[in-house]
Amino acid sequence: MRISPARRLAAAATVAAASVVALAAPAFAHVTVQPGSAQQGGYSAVAFRVPNESDSASTVKLEVNLPLDHPMASVRTQPIPGWTATLEKSKLDKPLKSHGKDITEAVSKITWTADAGTKIGPGQYQDFSVSLGAMPDDTEKLTFKALQTYDNGDVVRWIDEAKEGQAEPAKPAPVLTLTKAPAAGAGDHHGAGSADAAKDQAADHASMNSDDSTARTLGVVGIVVGVIGAALGVLGLRRKNSAS
């Protein structure tokens, strides 16, 4: 039996899609930081995305360790129904300057614990959102070692750090990449660009409104012509019937 080209193309597409899913699945199974980057010196809201890898157990606790070699003065958790967040602080070897004040201790660990009846079940994931800042400006990345606890007692330690030139470790720690802030003067250029963009947007909006009005007018004219045509058709049919 010959197979048509269309069926061959469909089969190839199915195999390709399955391959993409198979390759993407292991990466998604890791505990990660979303989004994966933030700006140096700024404040950012990120989420630790925790997928449940087990087919028979559920995740009931997440522990995230914040790097004390690059501490942040402000760490705030977003309330999540069914989960209780606790923050632990540690003494800093060197005080951290923040808004003209010396910060001698910073959050070193966040623990989210599921309340009774709450869990991340098989085939599910949960985002744990945090506001962090100010981001350090003397490093290009922050590594957050995490522990994921299941209700059967298993603990997965996401603490391995990737090394350049080597394959990704089996249990990589979540990493947040830090990008440099815009160069001085870029803000003014951006402001001028924003003004020009606003003018273009206003012109586009006016053009869209004009096109929309024209389209509506043509639509109304079309409806009127259609009604007249239908009326003439009915009148002609009646005349034909009368003549018969």
C-alpha positions as YAML, in Angstrom:
chain: A
units: angstrom
residues:
- id: 1
  name: MET
  ca: [0.00, 0.00, 0.00]
- id: 2
  name: ARG
  ca: [1.42, 3.36, -1.06]
- id: 3
  name: ILE
  ca: [1.58, 6.16, 1.47]
- id: 4
  name: SER
  ca: [0.57, 9.56, 0.20]
- id: 5
  name: PRO
  ca: [2.99, 12.52, 0.55]
- id: 6
  name: ALA
  ca: [0.53, 14.20, 2.92]
- id: 7
  name: ARG
  ca: [0.59, 11.21, 5.28]
- id: 8
  name: ARG
  ca: [4.38, 11.06, 5.15]
- id: 9
  name: LEU
  ca: [4.60, 14.77, 6.03]
- id: 10
  name: ALA
  ca: [2.16, 14.32, 8.92]
- id: 11
  name: ALA
  ca: [4.14, 11.35, 10.26]
- id: 12
  name: ALA
  ca: [7.41, 13.28, 10.04]
- id: 13
  name: ALA
  ca: [5.85, 16.25, 11.87]
- id: 14
  name: THR
  ca: [4.59, 13.94, 14.63]
- id: 15
  name: VAL
  ca: [8.05, 12.39, 15.09]
- id: 16
  name: ALA
  ca: [9.69, 15.83, 15.16]
- id: 17
  name: ALA
  ca: [7.22, 17.14, 17.75]
- id: 18
  name: ALA
  ca: [7.75, 14.07, 19.93]
- id: 19
  name: SER
  ca: [11.52, 14.58, 19.72]
- id: 20
  name: VAL
  ca: [11.22, 18.22, 20.79]
- id: 21
  name: VAL
  ca: [9.05, 17.26, 23.77]
- id: 22
  name: ALA
  ca: [11.46, 14.49, 24.74]
- id: 23
  name: LEU
  ca: [14.42, 16.88, 24.63]
- id: 24
  name: ALA
  ca: [12.60, 19.67, 26.49]
- id: 25
  name: ALA
  ca: [11.18, 17.47, 29.26]
- id: 26
  name: PRO
  ca: [14.43, 16.99, 31.24]
- id: 27
  name: ALA
  ca: [15.13, 20.74, 31.21]
- id: 28
  name: PHE
  ca: [11.65, 21.55, 32.47]
- id: 29
  name: ALA
  ca: [12.04, 18.99, 35.25]
- id: 30
  name: HIS
  ca: [14.72, 21.12, 36.90]
- id: 31
  name: VAL
  ca: [13.99, 23.71, 39.58]
- id: 32
  name: THR
  ca: [14.67, 27.01, 37.79]
- id: 33
  name: VAL
  ca: [14.46, 30.79, 38.22]
- id: 34
  name: GLN
  ca: [11.90, 32.55, 36.01]
- id: 35
  name: PRO
  ca: [12.74, 34.76, 34.23]
- id: 36
  name: GLY
  ca: [16.35, 33.67, 33.99]
- id: 37
  name: SER
  ca: [17.89, 37.14, 34.05]
- id: 38
  name: ALA
  ca: [17.74, 40.46, 35.91]
- id: 39
  name: GLN
  ca: [19.57, 43.79, 35.83]
- id: 40
  name: GLN
  ca: [22.54, 44.54, 38.05]
- id: 41
  name: GLY
  ca: [21.80, 47.15, 40.71]
- id: 42
  name: GLY
  ca: [18.04, 46.92, 40.26]
- id: 43
  name: TYR
  ca: [15.10, 45.25, 41.95]
- id: 44
  name: SER
  ca: [13.34, 42.33, 40.33]
- id: 45
  name: ALA
  ca: [10.47, 39.92, 40.95]
- id: 46
  name: VAL
  ca: [11.45, 36.35, 40.13]
- id: 47
  name: ALA
  ca: [9.84, 32.97, 40.68]
- id: 48
  name: PHE
  ca: [11.36, 29.65, 41.60]
- id: 49
  name: ARG
  ca: [9.56, 27.18, 39.36]
- id: 50
  name: VAL
  ca: [9.24, 23.74, 40.95]
- id: 51
  name: PRO
  ca: [7.98, 20.85, 38.82]
- id: 52
  name: ASN
  ca: [6.96, 17.59, 40.49]
- id: 53
  name: GLU
  ca: [9.14, 14.82, 39.05]
- id: 54
  name: SER
  ca: [7.62, 11.86, 40.91]
- id: 55
  name: ASP
  ca: [4.78, 9.73, 39.56]
- id: 56
  name: SER
  ca: [3.68, 8.61, 43.01]
- id: 57
  name: ALA
  ca: [4.72, 11.32, 45.53]
- id: 58
  name: SER
  ca: [3.92, 15.03, 45.93]
- id: 59
  name: THR
  ca: [6.12, 18.00, 46.76]
- id: 60
  name: VAL
  ca: [5.36, 19.53, 50.16]
- id: 61
  name: LYS
  ca: [8.38, 21.75, 50.88]
- id: 62
  name: LEU
  ca: [10.91, 23.94, 49.08]
- id: 63
  name: GLU
  ca: [14.05, 25.41, 50.64]
- id: 64
  name: VAL
  ca: [16.02, 28.03, 48.72]
- id: 65
  name: ASN
  ca: [19.40, 29.26, 49.93]
- id: 66
  name: LEU
  ca: [20.40, 32.80, 48.98]
- id: 67
  name: PRO
  ca: [24.09, 33.51, 48.30]
- id: 68
  name: LEU
  ca: [25.63, 35.39, 51.22]
- id: 69
  name: ASP
  ca: [28.72, 36.28, 49.17]
- id: 70
  name: HIS
  ca: [26.36, 38.58, 47.25]
- id: 71
  name: PRO
  ca: [23.66, 39.46, 49.82]
- id: 72
  name: MET
  ca: [20.54, 41.51, 49.06]
- id: 73
  name: ALA
  ca: [19.00, 43.95, 51.52]
- id: 74
  name: SER
  ca: [15.41, 43.43, 50.39]
- id: 75
  name: VAL
  ca: [13.83, 39.97, 50.14]
- id: 76
  name: ARG
  ca: [10.04, 39.69, 50.10]
- id: 77
  name: THR
  ca: [7.86, 36.68, 49.38]
- id: 78
  name: GLN
  ca: [4.51, 36.77, 47.61]
- id: 79
  name: PRO
  ca: [1.67, 35.05, 49.53]
- id: 80
  name: ILE
  ca: [0.68, 31.71, 48.03]
- id: 81
  name: PRO
  ca: [-2.59, 30.12, 49.18]
- id: 82
  name: GLY
  ca: [-1.88, 26.87, 51.00]
- id: 83
  name: TRP
  ca: [1.82, 27.58, 51.59]
- id: 84
  name: THR
  ca: [3.65, 29.16, 54.54]
- id: 85
  name: ALA
  ca: [6.90, 31.02, 53.86]
- id: 86
  name: THR
  ca: [9.58, 31.57, 56.50]
- id: 87
  name: LEU
  ca: [12.73, 33.68, 56.10]
- id: 88
  name: GLU
  ca: [15.99, 33.02, 57.92]
- id: 89
  name: LYS
  ca: [18.65, 35.71, 58.32]
- id: 90
  name: SER
  ca: [22.39, 35.37, 58.82]
- id: 91
  name: LYS
  ca: [25.10, 37.74, 60.04]
- id: 92
  name: LEU
  ca: [27.18, 39.28, 57.28]
- id: 93
  name: ASP
  ca: [30.97, 39.28, 57.42]
- id: 94
  name: LYS
  ca: [30.92, 42.72, 55.81]
- id: 95
  name: PRO
  ca: [28.04, 45.20, 56.30]
- id: 96
  name: LEU
  ca: [25.93, 45.88, 53.22]
- id: 97
  name: LYS
  ca: [25.26, 49.49, 52.24]
- id: 98
  name: SER
  ca: [21.59, 50.17, 51.42]
- id: 99
  name: HIS
  ca: [20.04, 53.65, 51.14]
- id: 100
  name: GLY
  ca: [22.79, 55.13, 53.29]
- id: 101
  name: LYS
  ca: [22.45, 52.51, 56.03]
- id: 102
  name: ASP
  ca: [24.66, 49.62, 57.08]
- id: 103
  name: ILE
  ca: [22.90, 46.25, 56.87]
- id: 104
  name: THR
  ca: [24.60, 43.73, 59.14]
- id: 105
  name: GLU
  ca: [22.39, 40.72, 58.37]
- id: 106
  name: ALA
  ca: [20.50, 39.50, 55.31]
- id: 107
  name: VAL
  ca: [18.07, 36.76, 54.35]
- id: 108
  name: SER
  ca: [20.04, 33.58, 53.72]
- id: 109
  name: LYS
  ca: [17.23, 31.06, 53.33]
- id: 110
  name: ILE
  ca: [13.57, 30.92, 52.35]
- id: 111
  name: THR
  ca: [11.43, 27.88, 53.18]
- id: 112
  name: TRP
  ca: [7.98, 27.26, 51.75]
- id: 113
  name: THR
  ca: [5.99, 24.57, 53.57]
- id: 114
  name: ALA
  ca: [2.68, 23.22, 52.32]
- id: 115
  name: ASP
  ca: [-0.30, 23.50, 54.64]
- id: 116
  name: ALA
  ca: [-2.47, 20.44, 55.31]
- id: 117
  name: GLY
  ca: [-4.21, 19.37, 52.12]
- id: 118
  name: THR
  ca: [-1.85, 21.36, 49.86]
- id: 119
  name: LYS
  ca: [0.81, 19.81, 47.63]
- id: 120
  name: ILE
  ca: [2.36, 19.81, 44.17]
- id: 121
  name: GLY
  ca: [1.06, 16.56, 42.73]
- id: 122
  name: PRO
  ca: [2.41, 14.38, 39.91]
- id: 123
  name: GLY
  ca: [2.29, 16.21, 36.59]
- id: 124
  name: GLN
  ca: [2.02, 19.61, 38.31]
- id: 125
  name: TYR
  ca: [4.34, 22.54, 39.09]
- id: 126
  name: GLN
  ca: [4.27, 25.60, 41.33]
- id: 127
  name: ASP
  ca: [5.87, 29.06, 41.07]
- id: 128
  name: PHE
  ca: [7.20, 30.58, 44.30]
- id: 129
  name: SER
  ca: [7.53, 34.33, 43.69]
- id: 130
  name: VAL
  ca: [10.04, 36.59, 45.43]
- id: 131
  name: SER
  ca: [11.02, 40.24, 45.16]
- id: 132
  name: LEU
  ca: [14.79, 40.70, 45.37]
- id: 133
  name: GLY
  ca: [17.11, 43.70, 45.43]
- id: 134
  name: ALA
  ca: [19.18, 45.51, 45.02]
- id: 135
  name: MET
  ca: [20.91, 43.05, 42.73]
- id: 136
  name: PRO
  ca: [24.71, 43.02, 43.13]
- id: 137
  name: ASP
  ca: [26.72, 44.78, 40.43]
- id: 138
  name: ASP
  ca: [29.96, 42.85, 40.95]
- id: 139
  name: THR
  ca: [28.87, 39.46, 39.58]
- id: 140
  name: GLU
  ca: [27.24, 38.11, 36.44]
- id: 141
  name: LYS
  ca: [25.13, 35.46, 38.13]
- id: 142
  name: LEU
  ca: [23.52, 34.38, 41.38]
- id: 143
  name: THR
  ca: [23.27, 30.71, 42.31]
- id: 144
  name: PHE
  ca: [20.41, 29.57, 44.56]
- id: 145
  name: LYS
  ca: [20.87, 26.09, 45.97]
- id: 146
  name: ALA
  ca: [17.48, 24.46, 46.58]
- id: 147
  name: LEU
  ca: [16.06, 21.39, 48.34]
- id: 148
  name: GLN
  ca: [12.76, 19.84, 47.23]
- id: 149
  name: THR
  ca: [11.00, 17.57, 49.74]
- id: 150
  name: TYR
  ca: [8.33, 14.99, 48.86]
- id: 151
  name: ASP
  ca: [5.59, 13.63, 51.09]
- id: 152
  name: ASN
  ca: [7.22, 10.17, 51.04]
- id: 153
  name: GLY
  ca: [10.35, 11.60, 52.67]
- id: 154
  name: ASP
  ca: [12.51, 11.88, 49.54]
- id: 155
  name: VAL
  ca: [14.63, 15.01, 49.26]
- id: 156
  name: VAL
  ca: [16.04, 16.18, 45.92]
- id: 157
  name: ARG
  ca: [19.06, 18.44, 46.31]
- id: 158
  name: TRP
  ca: [19.31, 20.98, 43.50]
- id: 159
  name: ILE
  ca: [22.78, 22.18, 44.50]
- id: 160
  name: ASP
  ca: [25.21, 21.22, 41.73]
- id: 161
  name: GLU
  ca: [26.90, 24.15, 39.98]
- id: 162
  name: ALA
  ca: [27.54, 23.96, 36.25]
- id: 163
  name: LYS
  ca: [31.17, 24.35, 35.17]
- id: 164
  name: GLU
  ca: [32.29, 25.87, 31.90]
- id: 165
  name: GLY
  ca: [33.17, 23.29, 29.28]
- id: 166
  name: GLN
  ca: [31.39, 20.48, 31.12]
- id: 167
  name: ALA
  ca: [27.99, 18.86, 30.67]
- id: 168
  name: GLU
  ca: [25.12, 20.13, 32.79]
- id: 169
  name: PRO
  ca: [25.00, 18.33, 36.15]
- id: 170
  name: ALA
  ca: [22.14, 15.98, 36.95]
- id: 171
  name: LYS
  ca: [20.77, 18.22, 39.71]
- id: 172
  name: PRO
  ca: [21.75, 21.79, 38.76]
- id: 173
  name: ALA
  ca: [21.16, 24.64, 41.16]
- id: 174
  name: PRO
  ca: [18.85, 27.44, 39.92]
- id: 175
  name: VAL
  ca: [20.88, 30.30, 38.41]
- id: 176
  name: LEU
  ca: [19.87, 33.92, 37.82]
- id: 177
  name: THR
  ca: [21.96, 35.70, 35.17]
- id: 178
  name: LEU
  ca: [22.69, 39.38, 35.87]
- id: 179
  name: THR
  ca: [23.01, 41.87, 33.02]
- id: 180
  name: LYS
  ca: [24.69, 45.25, 33.12]
- id: 181
  name: ALA
  ca: [22.61, 48.42, 33.53]
- id: 182
  name: PRO
  ca: [22.24, 50.72, 30.47]
- id: 183
  name: ALA
  ca: [25.16, 53.08, 29.89]
- id: 184
  name: ALA
  ca: [24.91, 56.71, 31.04]
- id: 185
  name: GLY
  ca: [23.03, 58.86, 28.56]
- id: 186
  name: ALA
  ca: [21.09, 55.93, 27.20]
- id: 187
  name: GLY
  ca: [18.11, 57.10, 29.21]
- id: 188
  name: ASP
  ca: [18.00, 60.46, 27.37]
- id: 189
  name: HIS
  ca: [18.22, 58.76, 24.00]
- id: 190
  name: HIS
  ca: [15.59, 56.32, 25.09]
- id: 191
  name: GLY
  ca: [13.39, 59.21, 26.20]
- id: 192
  name: ALA
  ca: [13.66, 60.87, 22.78]
- id: 193
  name: GLY
  ca: [12.98, 57.54, 21.14]
- id: 194
  name: SER
  ca: [9.98, 57.05, 23.38]
- id: 195
  name: ALA
  ca: [8.59, 60.46, 22.35]
- id: 196
  name: ASP
  ca: [9.03, 59.63, 18.66]
- id: 197
  name: ALA
  ca: [7.48, 56.23, 19.25]
- id: 198
  name: ALA
  ca: [4.52, 57.87, 20.97]
- id: 199
  name: LYS
  ca: [4.01, 60.19, 17.99]
- id: 200
  name: ASP
  ca: [4.18, 57.26, 15.58]
- id: 201
  name: GLN
  ca: [1.77, 55.32, 17.75]
- id: 202
  name: ALA
  ca: [-0.68, 58.25, 17.78]
- id: 203
  name: ALA
  ca: [-0.43, 58.54, 13.98]
- id: 204
  name: ASP
  ca: [-0.99, 54.82, 13.59]
- id: 205
  name: HIS
  ca: [-3.94, 55.01, 15.95]
- id: 206
  name: ALA
  ca: [-5.48, 57.88, 13.95]
- id: 207
  name: SER
  ca: [-4.90, 55.96, 10.74]
- id: 208
  name: MET
  ca: [-6.50, 52.88, 12.22]
- id: 209
  name: ASN
  ca: [-9.51, 54.92, 13.33]
- id: 210
  name: SER
  ca: [-9.81, 56.40, 9.82]
- id: 211
  name: ASP
  ca: [-9.58, 52.98, 8.23]
- id: 212
  name: ASP
  ca: [-12.09, 51.63, 10.71]
- id: 213
  name: SER
  ca: [-14.55, 54.45, 9.92]
- id: 214
  name: THR
  ca: [-14.13, 53.84, 6.18]
- id: 215
  name: ALA
  ca: [-14.69, 50.13, 6.65]
- id: 216
  name: ARG
  ca: [-17.86, 50.77, 8.65]
- id: 217
  name: THR
  ca: [-19.18, 53.19, 5.98]
- id: 218
  name: LEU
  ca: [-18.52, 50.67, 3.23]
- id: 219
  name: GLY
  ca: [-20.18, 48.01, 5.34]
- id: 220
  name: VAL
  ca: [-23.33, 50.09, 5.77]
- id: 221
  name: VAL
  ca: [-23.40, 50.88, 2.04]
- id: 222
  name: GLY
  ca: [-23.06, 47.18, 1.28]
- id: 223
  name: ILE
  ca: [-25.97, 46.33, 3.55]
- id: 224
  name: VAL
  ca: [-28.17, 49.01, 1.93]
- id: 225
  name: VAL
  ca: [-27.28, 47.79, -1.56]
- id: 226
  name: GLY
  ca: [-28.04, 44.25, -0.50]
- id: 227
  name: VAL
  ca: [-31.45, 45.21, 0.87]
- id: 228
  name: ILE
  ca: [-32.31, 47.13, -2.32]
- id: 229
  name: GLY
  ca: [-31.22, 44.21, -4.45]
- id: 230
  name: ALA
  ca: [-33.31, 41.79, -2.43]
- id: 231
  name: ALA
  ca: [-36.35, 44.08, -2.69]
- id: 232
  name: LEU
  ca: [-35.95, 44.38, -6.46]
- id: 233
  name: GLY
  ca: [-35.66, 40.63, -6.74]
- id: 234
  name: VAL
  ca: [-38.87, 40.06, -4.79]
- id: 235
  name: LEU
  ca: [-40.65, 42.73, -6.89]
- id: 236
  name: GLY
  ca: [-39.50, 41.09, -10.13]
- id: 237
  name: LEU
  ca: [-40.65, 37.68, -8.92]
- id: 238
  name: ARG
  ca: [-44.09, 39.06, -8.08]
- id: 239
  name: ARG
  ca: [-44.38, 40.67, -11.53]
- id: 240
  name: LYS
  ca: [-43.41, 37.39, -13.14]
- id: 241
  name: ASN
  ca: [-46.01, 35.50, -11.15]
- id: 242
  name: SER
  ca: [-48.69, 38.09, -12.01]
- id: 243
  name: ALA
  ca: [-47.88, 37.83, -15.73]
- id: 244
  name: SER
  ca: [-48.16, 34.07, -15.55]
...
